[in-house]
Amino acid sequence: MCYLKSAIVLKTKIYMPLDHDHHTQMLEELGIKDDSNSPTFVRVEVLPIDGNIFNHDLNNWKLNIDQQCRPDWFNEFKTEEDVKKELVKFFEQRFILDKTIDEIKEGRYFIGNNAIIKNVRDNAIIEDVRDNAIINNVRDNAIINNVRDNAIIEDVRDNAIINNVRDNAIIEDVRDNAIIKDVRDNAIIEDVRDNAIIKDVRDNAIIKDVWDNAIINNVRDNAIIKDVWDNAIINNVWDNAIINNVWDNAIINNVWNNAIINNVWNNAIINNVWNNAIINISKYSSNNIKNIKQINDMSTVRVLNEKTPVIYVASHNVYKLEVI
């Protein structure tokens, strides 16, 4: 496998591209065929000993040689020295720490400390956002991977993609065809609209305000979704996850384990409820009971009127509701 930071060592130079770590792609870019038992190059990586790519102490980085056959001219000790010189250039050009940048339009970057990025667009890639970094306005085909610590991402739209949101990170205002994947820990996503998609919400993550045609897939653990309306769809809610306030034409599909849905009204539909799941119908929409479809095991539906809740419990494997 290829890791950050990879390079190809030639007799007269080190080739270390800024925007990827794929040895095969590097050889193609150099016009070198990998079809000999006596190669004229060496695949290498220089890796952080502590696993932290934001630790730029060169003593923390160690050379790894990624092939068995080596040319006669290859000197491991000199190569490590030369590769680390290129690594310093990579740090200087692609790590943004403790400063403000107006715009990133292309290339791969790593954002940390108290850095602020005002605009990420076109085909830019942000590989890591951490510490107290802030990114505003992510759009076009931009990609952001790995948002953690107390980082904040604001205004994600167009075809932008954000992968892996964790710790106390916050994503605000997700719209158009934007996609957010893998939200966990104490991360918060606010305002999901248009055709945006959120996939895999877990741990103690919170999603607030889902509307238009937005889709949320796979909500688990102790995750919380608040306020789902318009034509939004939530698929697969389980463990101890909670969905609060579902209305308009919103749809919730597949609720199980100990998951709870609170306050369902208007034309909202809940499909497939089982195990110990609980659905609480708004006291203002008791007719919504007909929109709870296929409830089984010992799941519970409660209509919360002003006095005593009317509770419906499903008999095991029987798709009907019984008043108790």
JOCORRA-V759033 format. One line per field, one symbol per residue. ss: DSSP state (H for helix, E for strand, - for the rest). phi: phi as a letter, one per 20 degrees, with the letter a starting at -180 (. if undefined). burial: b if it has 24 or more other C-alpha atoms within 12 Angstrom, else e. A space follows every 10 residues. Layout:
ss=???
phi=???
burial=???
This chain:
ss=-----EEEE- ---EE----- --HHHHHHHH ---------- -EEEEEEE-- -------HHH EEEEE----- -----HHHHH HHHHHHHHHH HHHHEEE--E E--E---EEE EE---EE--E ----EEEEE- ---EEEEE-- --EEEEE--- -EEEEE---- EEEEE----E EEEE----EE EEE----EEE EE----EEEE E----EEEEE ----EEEEE- ---EEEEE-- --EEEEE--- -EEEEE---- EEEEE----E EEEE----EE EEE----EEE E----HHHHH HEEEE----E EEE------E EEE------- -EE-
phi=.dcfdebded fdaddcffdb cdfffffffe mdeeccecfe bcecccdffe ndfeeefffe dcfcedaeec ffffcfffff ffffffffff gfecddclbd cfbcdbndcc dbldfcdebc bldfcdebcb mdfccdmdbm dfccdmdbld fcdcmdbldf ccdmdbldfc dcmdbldfcd cmdbldfcdc mdbldfcddm dbldfcddmd bldfcddmdb ldfcddmcbl dfcddmcbmd fcddmcbldf cddmcbldfc ddmdbldgcd dmcbmdfcdd egfecfffgf eedldbldfc dceeefddge ddcefgmdeb dcfc
burial=eeebbbbbbb eeebbbbbbb bbbeebbeee eeeeeeeebb bbbbbbbbee eebbebebee bbbbbeeeee eeebeeeebb ebbbebbeeb beebbbbeee eeebbebbbb bbbebbbbbb bbbbbbbbbb bbbbbbbbbb bbbbbbbbbb bbbbbbbbbb bbbbbbbbbb bbbbbbbbbb bbbbbbbbbb bbbbbbbbbb bbbbbbbbbb bbbbbbbbbb bbbbbbbbbb bbbbbbbbbb bbbbbbbbbb bbbbbbbbbb bbbbbbbbbb bbbbbbbbbb bbeebbebbb bbbbbbbbbb bbbbeeeeeb ebbbbeeeeb beee
